[in-house]
């Protein structure tokens, strides 16, 4: 995992001192999908944008949190708003303060989404929709 963005999809931890760790992972409580008026919504037909609060990273351990804003991409499946809605729906029975990549598996146990899983699904979706899968990876999800 040489790409720093790929690390953002994982549940990042960093040792701070005396064997203690601090999480730097996006949590469900840090993700808000909003409608045209800026009100929170979980309705796919009303969802227009997603806000993600980033509390820090391994290289920004004591920095001020920042918020990223992503709009609909226009693509029916490869869209950050659609992705945020699915992510929040998969998290609904879990605590909001755990990493957002954790979900309940079909076996009823908490599981975690890996960057490789995300990349594989993106490439498969791209191929199924007539796009060249070489142009899509977990890096494709980054806001620029």
Short mmCIF file of the C-alpha atoms (twelve columns), coordinates in Angstrom:
data_MODEL
# 
_entry.id   MODEL 
# 
loop_
_atom_site.group_PDB 
_atom_site.id 
_atom_site.type_symbol 
_atom_site.label_atom_id 
_atom_site.label_alt_id 
_atom_site.label_comp_id 
_atom_site.label_asym_id 
_atom_site.label_seq_id 
_atom_site.Cartn_x 
_atom_site.Cartn_y 
_atom_site.Cartn_z 
_atom_site.pdbx_PDB_model_num 
ATOM 1   C CA . UNK A 1   0.000   0.000   0.000   1 
ATOM 2   C CA . UNK A 2   2.345   2.721   -1.193  1 
ATOM 3   C CA . UNK A 3   -0.447  5.163   -2.050  1 
ATOM 4   C CA . UNK A 4   -1.234  7.340   1.031   1 
ATOM 5   C CA . UNK A 5   -4.866  7.677   -0.082  1 
ATOM 6   C CA . UNK A 6   -5.329  3.914   0.094   1 
ATOM 7   C CA . UNK A 7   -4.349  4.120   3.746   1 
ATOM 8   C CA . UNK A 8   -7.235  6.526   4.385   1 
ATOM 9   C CA . UNK A 9   -9.699  3.755   3.582   1 
ATOM 10  C CA . UNK A 10  -8.200  1.570   6.288   1 
ATOM 11  C CA . UNK A 11  -8.692  1.988   10.007  1 
ATOM 12  C CA . UNK A 12  -5.504  3.872   10.718  1 
ATOM 13  C CA . UNK A 13  -3.910  3.741   14.129  1 
ATOM 14  C CA . UNK A 14  -0.714  5.282   15.390  1 
ATOM 15  C CA . UNK A 15  1.207   4.775   18.627  1 
ATOM 16  C CA . UNK A 16  1.263   7.983   20.663  1 
ATOM 17  C CA . UNK A 17  3.219   6.950   23.805  1 
ATOM 18  C CA . UNK A 18  3.377   4.399   26.609  1 
ATOM 19  C CA . UNK A 19  1.888   1.734   24.350  1 
ATOM 20  C CA . UNK A 20  -1.296  3.753   23.724  1 
ATOM 21  C CA . UNK A 21  -2.821  4.154   20.288  1 
ATOM 22  C CA . UNK A 22  -4.986  6.746   18.597  1 
ATOM 23  C CA . UNK A 23  -7.389  6.038   15.732  1 
ATOM 24  C CA . UNK A 24  -7.296  8.107   12.542  1 
ATOM 25  C CA . UNK A 25  -10.182 6.566   10.664  1 
ATOM 26  C CA . UNK A 26  -13.296 8.054   9.134   1 
ATOM 27  C CA . UNK A 27  -16.220 7.122   11.380  1 
ATOM 28  C CA . UNK A 28  -19.911 6.986   10.484  1 
ATOM 29  C CA . UNK A 29  -20.476 10.011  12.722  1 
ATOM 30  C CA . UNK A 30  -18.012 11.936  10.507  1 
ATOM 31  C CA . UNK A 31  -20.094 11.405  7.343   1 
ATOM 32  C CA . UNK A 32  -23.222 13.411  6.544   1 
ATOM 33  C CA . UNK A 33  -25.240 13.142  3.330   1 
ATOM 34  C CA . UNK A 34  -27.315 16.263  2.643   1 
ATOM 35  C CA . UNK A 35  -30.168 17.290  0.350   1 
ATOM 36  C CA . UNK A 36  -30.438 20.449  -1.804  1 
ATOM 37  C CA . UNK A 37  -31.184 22.587  1.265   1 
ATOM 38  C CA . UNK A 38  -28.229 21.245  3.249   1 
ATOM 39  C CA . UNK A 39  -30.370 19.098  5.541   1 
ATOM 40  C CA . UNK A 40  -29.180 15.581  6.432   1 
ATOM 41  C CA . UNK A 41  -30.886 12.802  4.475   1 
ATOM 42  C CA . UNK A 42  -30.521 9.096   3.838   1 
ATOM 43  C CA . UNK A 43  -32.924 9.201   0.886   1 
ATOM 44  C CA . UNK A 44  -31.130 8.369   -2.390  1 
ATOM 45  C CA . UNK A 45  -33.564 10.520  -4.383  1 
ATOM 46  C CA . UNK A 46  -32.929 13.561  -2.168  1 
ATOM 47  C CA . UNK A 47  -29.184 13.161  -1.587  1 
ATOM 48  C CA . UNK A 48  -27.056 15.785  -3.332  1 
ATOM 49  C CA . UNK A 49  -23.733 15.994  -1.484  1 
ATOM 50  C CA . UNK A 50  -21.671 14.366  1.229   1 
ATOM 51  C CA . UNK A 51  -19.548 16.005  3.911   1 
ATOM 52  C CA . UNK A 52  -16.711 14.044  5.521   1 
ATOM 53  C CA . UNK A 53  -14.959 15.307  8.636   1 
ATOM 54  C CA . UNK A 54  -11.325 14.176  8.778   1 
ATOM 55  C CA . UNK A 55  -10.054 14.265  12.357  1 
ATOM 56  C CA . UNK A 56  -6.411  13.710  11.581  1 
ATOM 57  C CA . UNK A 57  -3.925  11.346  10.061  1 
ATOM 58  C CA . UNK A 58  -0.605  9.759   10.850  1 
ATOM 59  C CA . UNK A 59  1.154   12.855  9.510   1 
ATOM 60  C CA . UNK A 60  -1.357  15.341  11.017  1 
ATOM 61  C CA . UNK A 61  -1.787  13.917  14.519  1 
ATOM 62  C CA . UNK A 62  -2.491  17.156  16.362  1 
ATOM 63  C CA . UNK A 63  -3.820  19.269  13.534  1 
ATOM 64  C CA . UNK A 64  -7.209  20.848  13.203  1 
ATOM 65  C CA . UNK A 65  -9.939  18.631  11.767  1 
ATOM 66  C CA . UNK A 66  -10.911 19.411  8.198   1 
ATOM 67  C CA . UNK A 67  -14.123 18.802  6.273   1 
ATOM 68  C CA . UNK A 68  -14.277 17.617  2.667   1 
ATOM 69  C CA . UNK A 69  -17.313 18.219  0.476   1 
ATOM 70  C CA . UNK A 70  -18.140 15.891  -2.415  1 
ATOM 71  C CA . UNK A 71  -21.001 16.278  -4.888  1 
ATOM 72  C CA . UNK A 72  -22.720 13.705  -7.041  1 
ATOM 73  C CA . UNK A 73  -20.418 12.499  -9.801  1 
ATOM 74  C CA . UNK A 74  -23.181 11.982  -12.342 1 
ATOM 75  C CA . UNK A 75  -22.311 8.298   -12.624 1 
ATOM 76  C CA . UNK A 76  -25.060 5.979   -11.350 1 
ATOM 77  C CA . UNK A 77  -22.676 3.744   -9.370  1 
ATOM 78  C CA . UNK A 78  -19.246 5.389   -9.131  1 
ATOM 79  C CA . UNK A 79  -20.510 8.315   -7.085  1 
ATOM 80  C CA . UNK A 80  -19.265 9.487   -3.667  1 
ATOM 81  C CA . UNK A 81  -22.798 10.399  -2.541  1 
ATOM 82  C CA . UNK A 82  -24.150 6.969   -3.504  1 
ATOM 83  C CA . UNK A 83  -21.156 5.354   -1.787  1 
ATOM 84  C CA . UNK A 84  -21.726 7.348   1.399   1 
ATOM 85  C CA . UNK A 85  -25.400 6.335   1.459   1 
ATOM 86  C CA . UNK A 86  -24.537 2.652   1.106   1 
ATOM 87  C CA . UNK A 87  -21.819 2.953   3.734   1 
ATOM 88  C CA . UNK A 88  -24.168 4.602   6.233   1 
ATOM 89  C CA . UNK A 89  -26.899 2.030   5.557   1 
ATOM 90  C CA . UNK A 90  -24.457 -0.832  6.180   1 
ATOM 91  C CA . UNK A 91  -23.442 0.802   9.484   1 
ATOM 92  C CA . UNK A 92  -26.932 1.467   10.860  1 
ATOM 93  C CA . UNK A 93  -26.791 -1.238  13.560  1 
ATOM 94  C CA . UNK A 94  -23.231 -0.391  14.648  1 
ATOM 95  C CA . UNK A 95  -21.953 2.391   16.911  1 
ATOM 96  C CA . UNK A 96  -21.336 5.659   15.032  1 
ATOM 97  C CA . UNK A 97  -17.924 6.146   16.650  1 
ATOM 98  C CA . UNK A 98  -16.189 3.094   15.148  1 
ATOM 99  C CA . UNK A 99  -14.396 3.165   11.766  1 
ATOM 100 C CA . UNK A 100 -16.860 3.503   8.875   1 
ATOM 101 C CA . UNK A 101 -15.218 0.630   7.008   1 
ATOM 102 C CA . UNK A 102 -16.668 -1.788  9.612   1 
ATOM 103 C CA . UNK A 103 -19.992 -3.429  8.755   1 
ATOM 104 C CA . UNK A 104 -22.043 -6.454  9.832   1 
ATOM 105 C CA . UNK A 105 -21.282 -9.447  7.621   1 
ATOM 106 C CA . UNK A 106 -23.878 -11.953 6.426   1 
ATOM 107 C CA . UNK A 107 -22.736 -14.142 9.326   1 
ATOM 108 C CA . UNK A 108 -23.703 -11.405 11.810  1 
ATOM 109 C CA . UNK A 109 -20.146 -10.530 12.802  1 
ATOM 110 C CA . UNK A 110 -18.352 -7.193  12.379  1 
ATOM 111 C CA . UNK A 111 -16.097 -7.175  9.317   1 
ATOM 112 C CA . UNK A 112 -13.929 -4.539  7.669   1 
ATOM 113 C CA . UNK A 113 -13.707 -3.399  4.068   1 
ATOM 114 C CA . UNK A 114 -10.179 -3.501  2.680   1 
ATOM 115 C CA . UNK A 115 -8.731  -1.207  0.043   1 
ATOM 116 C CA . UNK A 116 -8.270  -4.257  -2.186  1 
ATOM 117 C CA . UNK A 117 -11.998 -5.068  -1.836  1 
ATOM 118 C CA . UNK A 118 -12.924 -1.505  -2.815  1 
ATOM 119 C CA . UNK A 119 -10.577 -1.513  -5.801  1 
ATOM 120 C CA . UNK A 120 -11.829 -4.912  -7.009  1 
ATOM 121 C CA . UNK A 121 -15.476 -3.810  -6.797  1 
ATOM 122 C CA . UNK A 122 -14.762 -0.510  -8.575  1 
ATOM 123 C CA . UNK A 123 -13.012 -2.283  -11.436 1 
ATOM 124 C CA . UNK A 124 -15.813 -4.847  -11.715 1 
ATOM 125 C CA . UNK A 125 -18.449 -2.104  -11.724 1 
ATOM 126 C CA . UNK A 126 -16.514 -0.118  -14.324 1 
ATOM 127 C CA . UNK A 127 -16.263 -3.164  -16.595 1 
ATOM 128 C CA . UNK A 128 -19.973 -3.966  -16.213 1 
ATOM 129 C CA . UNK A 129 -20.886 -0.411  -17.191 1 
ATOM 130 C CA . UNK A 130 -18.691 -0.394  -20.296 1 
ATOM 131 C CA . UNK A 131 -15.793 1.566   -18.798 1 
ATOM 132 C CA . UNK A 132 -12.136 0.611   -18.877 1 
ATOM 133 C CA . UNK A 133 -11.397 -0.880  -15.425 1 
ATOM 134 C CA . UNK A 134 -7.750  0.242   -15.670 1 
ATOM 135 C CA . UNK A 135 -8.978  3.808   -15.154 1 
ATOM 136 C CA . UNK A 136 -10.552 3.030   -11.762 1 
ATOM 137 C CA . UNK A 137 -9.073  2.176   -8.369  1 
ATOM 138 C CA . UNK A 138 -9.575  3.231   -4.768  1 
ATOM 139 C CA . UNK A 139 -7.614  6.323   -5.808  1 
ATOM 140 C CA . UNK A 140 -10.580 7.212   -8.073  1 
ATOM 141 C CA . UNK A 141 -12.578 8.087   -4.951  1 
ATOM 142 C CA . UNK A 142 -10.332 10.981  -3.994  1 
ATOM 143 C CA . UNK A 143 -11.742 14.494  -4.181  1 
ATOM 144 C CA . UNK A 144 -9.510  16.902  -6.061  1 
# 
